[in-house]
C-alpha cells in the first residue's frame, strides 16, 4: 500500500484512516501560522516519499474540537500511531533523523 498524506476534515475521517492504515501513521496537529509547523511540513512529506509512514494533517484552527479531544495544547503536536494505537506523542519540531529513529523503534 502506498504511503500518503491526508487532509483531515472530520473526526470520522480520522478514525477511518487510523483503522485502515497499514504501518505507521503520523497525525500532525498544526497551524498554518506556526513557524515550527511550517518547518516540519517538508520533513513529513519526505518521510512519506521514502515510504516510512503516512501522514494525517489536521489544522487546529479548523478542527478545534478534534484538537481538544486529543489534548493538543501547542503546535505542532504529533501522534504516532501503529495498529490503531497511539505509540508516541511528540510536541514541537524535530529534525528528520529523530523522526526516522522514532519510526524505526515502532
N, CA, C and O of each residue as an XYZ file, in Angstrom:
424
protein
N       0.842     -1.191      0.000
C       0.000      0.000      0.000
C       0.878      1.241      0.000
O       1.837      1.329      0.767
N       0.556      2.189     -0.850
C       1.322      3.421     -0.928
C       1.067      4.282      0.297
O      -0.055      4.369      0.794
N       2.123      4.911      0.770
C       2.006      5.847      1.872
C       1.533      7.171      1.288
O       1.873      7.512      0.155
N       0.743      7.920      2.066
C       0.227      9.168      1.534
C      -0.043     10.188      2.617
O       0.057      9.901      3.810
N      -0.392     11.399      2.172
C      -0.737     12.494      3.065
C      -2.237     12.730      2.950
O      -2.771     12.864      1.848
N      -2.911     12.781      4.092
C      -4.352     13.028      4.148
C      -4.598     14.392      4.785
O      -3.931     14.758      5.753
N      -5.542     15.134      4.252
C      -6.025     16.362      4.884
C      -7.294     15.984      5.639
O      -8.288     15.589      5.030
N      -7.261     16.103      6.959
C      -8.372     15.646      7.789
C      -9.375     16.775      8.006
O      -9.014     17.878      8.416
N     -10.645     16.473      7.720
C     -11.706     17.460      7.864
C     -12.771     17.063      8.875
O     -13.713     17.819      9.110
N     -12.632     15.878      9.479
C     -13.622     15.453     10.464
C     -13.044     14.341     11.339
O     -12.086     13.665     10.964
N     -13.645     14.173     12.495
C     -13.236     13.098     13.401
C     -13.491     11.737     12.758
O     -12.692     10.814     12.914
N     -14.592     11.613     12.043
C     -14.928     10.352     11.391
C     -13.883      9.978     10.352
O     -13.497      8.814     10.250
N     -13.424     10.950      9.583
C     -12.399     10.703      8.578
C     -11.109     10.229      9.242
O     -10.480      9.282      8.769
N     -10.712     10.882     10.339
C      -9.502     10.482     11.049
C      -9.641      9.065     11.589
O      -8.721      8.259     11.445
N     -10.761      8.752     12.199
C     -10.964      7.407     12.742
C     -10.881      6.341     11.658
O     -10.304      5.276     11.880
N     -11.449      6.613     10.494
C     -11.404      5.656      9.385
C      -9.958      5.420      8.930
O      -9.553      4.282      8.696
N      -9.189      6.504      8.807
C      -7.798      6.376      8.376
C      -6.989      5.600      9.408
O      -6.174      4.751      9.048
N      -7.210      5.888     10.691
C      -6.490      5.169     11.751
C      -6.789      3.677     11.670
O      -5.879      2.857     11.800
N      -8.043      3.319     11.459
C      -8.437      1.906     11.421
C      -7.924      1.178     10.184
O      -7.626     -0.014     10.250
N      -7.818      1.877      9.059
C      -7.463      1.204      7.811
C      -5.989      1.339      7.437
O      -5.511      0.641      6.542
N      -5.267      2.226      8.111
C      -3.863      2.453      7.771
C      -3.007      1.245      8.134
O      -3.150      0.658      9.206
N      -2.130      0.897      7.227
C      -1.153     -0.169      7.466
C       0.188      0.485      7.734
O       0.615      1.359      6.979
N       0.852      0.077      8.791
C       2.143      0.670      9.129
C       1.977      1.868     10.045
O       1.005      1.970     10.792
N       2.944      2.772      9.974
C       2.975      3.933     10.859
C       2.168      5.076     10.252
O       2.283      5.384      9.066
N       1.352      5.692     11.096
C       0.587      6.874     10.715
C       0.996      8.009     11.641
O       0.931      7.879     12.863
N       1.417      9.119     11.054
C       1.713     10.330     11.813
C       0.511     11.245     11.708
O       0.096     11.610     10.608
N      -0.053     11.617     12.851
C      -1.152     12.575     12.889
C      -0.555     13.906     13.317
O      -0.081     14.056     14.443
N      -0.585     14.860     12.411
C       0.071     16.160     12.573
C      -0.965     17.229     12.889
O      -1.688     17.684     12.003
N      -1.032     17.628     14.164
C      -1.884     18.747     14.575
C      -1.038     20.006     14.438
O      -0.078     20.197     15.185
N      -1.392     20.862     13.487
C      -0.556     22.024     13.219
C      -1.407     23.237     12.868
O      -2.635     23.174     12.805
N      -0.705     24.340     12.644
C      -1.329     25.611     12.318
C      -0.600     26.234     11.142
O       0.624     26.132     11.057
N      -1.319     26.878     10.234
C      -0.656     27.490      9.086
C       0.171     28.729      9.444
O       0.904     29.237      8.595
N       0.068     29.223     10.678
C       0.852     30.396     11.084
C       1.922     30.049     12.111
O       2.504     30.941     12.729
N       2.179     28.771     12.295
C       3.155     28.294     13.279
C       4.486     28.013     12.570
O       4.565     27.079     11.772
N       5.544     28.813     12.847
C       6.829     28.572     12.167
C       7.372     27.144     12.321
O       7.806     26.569     11.323
N       7.369     26.539     13.527
C       7.856     25.155     13.607
C       7.009     24.176     12.776
O       7.533     23.206     12.228
N       5.705     24.439     12.690
C       4.834     23.586     11.868
C       5.239     23.673     10.399
O       5.293     22.663      9.697
N       5.521     24.888      9.947
C       5.915     25.082      8.557
C       7.265     24.433      8.270
O       7.486     23.927      7.169
N       8.167     24.443      9.245
C       9.460     23.782      9.086
C       9.314     22.265      9.049
O      10.086     21.575      8.383
N       8.325     21.756      9.765
C       8.117     20.309      9.858
C       7.464     19.735      8.603
O       7.679     18.569      8.272
N       6.678     20.534      7.912
C       5.909     20.051      6.766
C       6.758     19.332      5.712
O       6.389     18.226      5.317
N       7.880     19.901      5.233
C       8.664     19.169      4.226
C       9.313     17.902      4.777
O       9.568     16.962      4.025
N       9.579     17.868      6.065
C      10.148     16.662      6.679
C       9.128     15.533      6.645
O       9.456     14.401      6.291
N       7.892     15.846      7.015
C       6.843     14.822      6.985
C       6.602     14.341      5.562
O       6.402     13.148      5.331
N       6.621     15.263      4.612
C       6.440     14.876      3.208
C       7.570     13.958      2.748
O       7.330     13.017      1.992
N       8.791     14.219      3.193
C       9.918     13.363      2.815
C       9.770     11.971      3.420
O      10.086     10.979      2.762
N       9.295     11.881      4.658
C       9.069     10.575      5.288
C       8.056      9.760      4.493
O       8.208      8.550      4.328
N       7.016     10.441      3.999
C       6.009      9.768      3.170
C       6.636      9.313      1.857
O       6.431      8.178      1.427
N       7.403     10.202      1.217
C       8.050      9.863     -0.057
C       8.987      8.668      0.086
O       9.131      7.871     -0.841
N       9.626      8.544      1.259
C      10.539      7.425      1.498
C       9.792      6.157      1.915
O      10.411      5.116      2.136
N       8.464      6.243      2.023
C       7.662      5.073      2.344
C       7.704      4.668      3.806
O       7.379      3.529      4.142
N       8.099      5.580      4.677
C       8.222      5.239      6.103
C       6.921      5.377      6.864
O       6.750      4.749      7.909
N       5.988      6.194      6.357
C       4.741      6.419      7.081
C       3.738      7.104      6.167
O       4.070      7.549      5.067
N       2.508      7.178      6.649
C       1.506      8.053      6.071
C       1.316      9.198      7.055
O       1.664      9.075      8.230
N       0.762     10.312      6.577
C       0.569     11.484      7.432
C      -0.874     11.958      7.310
O      -1.409     12.093      6.209
N      -1.489     12.208      8.453
C      -2.816     12.816      8.516
C      -2.635     14.211      9.087
O      -2.256     14.369     10.247
N      -2.907     15.228      8.268
C      -2.701     16.620      8.666
C      -4.006     17.218      9.169
O      -5.052     17.098      8.531
N      -3.919     17.870     10.338
C      -5.096     18.481     10.945
C      -4.781     19.934     11.279
O      -3.863     20.217     12.048
N      -5.537     20.839     10.703
C      -5.408     22.260     11.004
C      -6.173     22.522     12.306
O      -7.393     22.364     12.352
N      -5.462     22.920     13.351
C      -6.098     23.080     14.665
C      -7.098     24.226     14.687
O      -7.996     24.230     15.530
N      -6.974     25.198     13.790
C      -7.947     26.287     13.730
C      -9.275     25.798     13.163
O     -10.343     26.234     13.594
N      -9.200     24.892     12.196
C     -10.410     24.377     11.555
C     -11.016     23.199     12.309
O     -12.214     22.941     12.187
N     -10.212     22.486     13.081
C     -10.676     21.292     13.796
C     -10.398     21.439     15.299
O      -9.702     20.614     15.891
N     -10.942     22.483     15.899
C     -10.675     22.774     17.305
C     -11.164     21.670     18.240
O     -10.483     21.333     19.208
N     -12.330     21.109     17.961
C     -12.853     20.042     18.826
C     -11.980     18.790     18.754
O     -11.730     18.145     19.772
N     -11.527     18.456     17.573
C     -10.658     17.289     17.397
C      -9.320     17.508     18.105
O      -8.775     16.586     18.712
N      -8.803     18.713     18.024
C      -7.553     19.036     18.726
C      -7.749     18.934     20.237
O      -6.903     18.376     20.936
N      -8.844     19.461     20.736
C      -9.119     19.410     22.177
C      -9.291     17.967     22.646
O      -8.791     17.594     23.707
N      -9.990     17.166     21.868
C     -10.206     15.764     22.229
C      -8.884     15.009     22.348
O      -8.765     14.084     23.151
N      -7.894     15.403     21.550
C      -6.589     14.754     21.564
C      -5.572     15.492     22.432
O      -4.368     15.252     22.335
N      -6.069     16.389     23.277
C      -5.249     17.121     24.247
C      -4.095     17.870     23.589
O      -2.961     17.841     24.067
N      -4.405     18.534     22.495
C      -3.411     19.349     21.798
C      -3.449     20.747     22.395
O      -4.438     21.465     22.249
N      -2.375     21.130     23.065
C      -2.288     22.438     23.699
C      -1.290     23.355     23.007
O      -1.288     24.562     23.252
N      -0.444     22.802     22.148
C       0.508     23.603     21.390
C       0.781     22.903     20.068
O       0.525     21.710     19.905
N       1.308     23.681     19.131
C       1.592     23.113     17.816
C       3.063     23.279     17.495
O       3.701     24.238     17.933
N       3.600     22.341     16.727
C       2.949     21.119     16.282
C       2.901     20.062     17.383
O       3.834     19.925     18.175
N       1.815     19.332     17.415
C       1.703     18.136     18.243
C       1.512     16.967     17.286
O       0.648     16.986     16.410
N       2.340     15.956     17.479
C       2.349     14.809     16.579
C       2.009     13.542     17.350
O       2.618     13.250     18.379
N       1.035     12.791     16.846
C       0.732     11.463     17.381
C       1.263     10.443     16.384
O       0.986     10.535     15.188
N       2.017      9.483     16.870
C       2.496      8.394     16.026
C       1.684      7.159     16.363
O       1.679      6.688     17.500
N       0.998      6.644     15.356
C       0.040      5.563     15.548
C       0.465      4.349     14.736
O       0.877      4.458     13.581
N       0.353      3.194     15.372
C       0.577      1.924     14.679
C      -0.424      0.928     15.228
O      -0.663      0.885     16.435
N      -1.011      0.127     14.354
C      -2.030     -0.852     14.746
C      -3.180     -0.182     15.494
O      -3.672     -0.711     16.491
N      -3.606      0.983     15.008
C      -4.729      1.750     15.552
C      -4.502      2.244     16.980
O      -5.464      2.575     17.673
N      -3.263      2.298     17.426
C      -2.960      2.701     18.795
C      -1.866      3.770     18.804
O      -0.862      3.657     18.101
N      -2.083      4.815     19.619
C      -1.066      5.855     19.759
C       0.122      5.265     20.506
O      -0.004      4.802     21.640
N       1.282      5.290     19.848
C       2.505      4.748     20.440
C       3.406      5.845     21.004
O       4.119      5.625     21.983
N       3.373      7.029     20.383
C       4.208      8.150     20.816
C       3.456      9.452     20.594
O       2.624      9.556     19.694
N       3.758     10.446     21.425
C       3.274     11.810     21.237
C       4.487     12.719     21.320
O       5.243     12.672     22.290
N       4.671     13.549     20.295
C       5.812     14.458     20.231
C       5.274     15.869     20.061
O       4.408     16.118     19.222
N       5.792     16.790     20.862
C       5.395     18.190     20.760
C       6.600     18.990     20.296
O       7.675     18.922     20.892
N       6.406     19.747     19.227
C       7.469     20.592     18.720
C       8.198     19.995     17.533
O       7.972     18.853     17.134
N       9.072     20.807     16.990
C       9.855     20.437     15.809
C      10.948     19.438     16.180
O      11.577     19.546     17.232
N      11.159     18.464     15.296
C      12.273     17.511     15.409
C      12.883     17.369     14.018
O      12.154     17.388     13.026
N      14.203     17.228     13.924
C      14.819     17.005     12.610
C      14.458     15.617     12.076
O      14.028     14.741     12.825
N      14.640     15.439     10.790
C      14.235     14.197     10.137
C      14.910     12.973     10.742
O      14.297     11.909     10.819
N      16.151     13.104     11.168
C      16.859     11.966     11.753
C      16.135     11.444     12.998
O      16.063     10.235     13.220
N      15.605     12.359     13.802
C      14.871     11.952     15.006
C      13.582     11.230     14.648
O      13.225     10.242     15.290
N      12.877     11.717     13.623
C      11.638     11.049     13.200
C      11.941      9.644     12.716
O      11.198      8.708     13.013
N      13.030      9.490     11.970
C      13.378      8.166     11.454
C      13.698      7.215     12.615
O      13.317      6.046     12.571
N      14.388      7.700     13.645
C      14.682      6.875     14.802
C      13.403      6.436     15.508
O      13.261      5.273     15.887
N      12.478      7.372     15.681
C      11.213      7.046     16.353
C      10.442      6.006     15.543
O       9.932      5.034     16.099
N      10.359      6.212     14.237
C       9.626      5.277     13.379
C      10.283      3.907     13.381
O       9.591      2.891     13.432
N      11.622      3.865     13.327
C      12.331      2.589     13.348
C      12.039      1.788     14.617
O      11.978      0.560     14.572
N      11.859      2.473     15.742
C      11.590      1.791     17.018
C      10.170      1.261     17.115
O       9.865      0.448     17.988
N       9.306      1.716     16.226
C       7.915      1.278     16.270
C       7.768     -0.053     15.569
O       6.664     -0.594     15.496
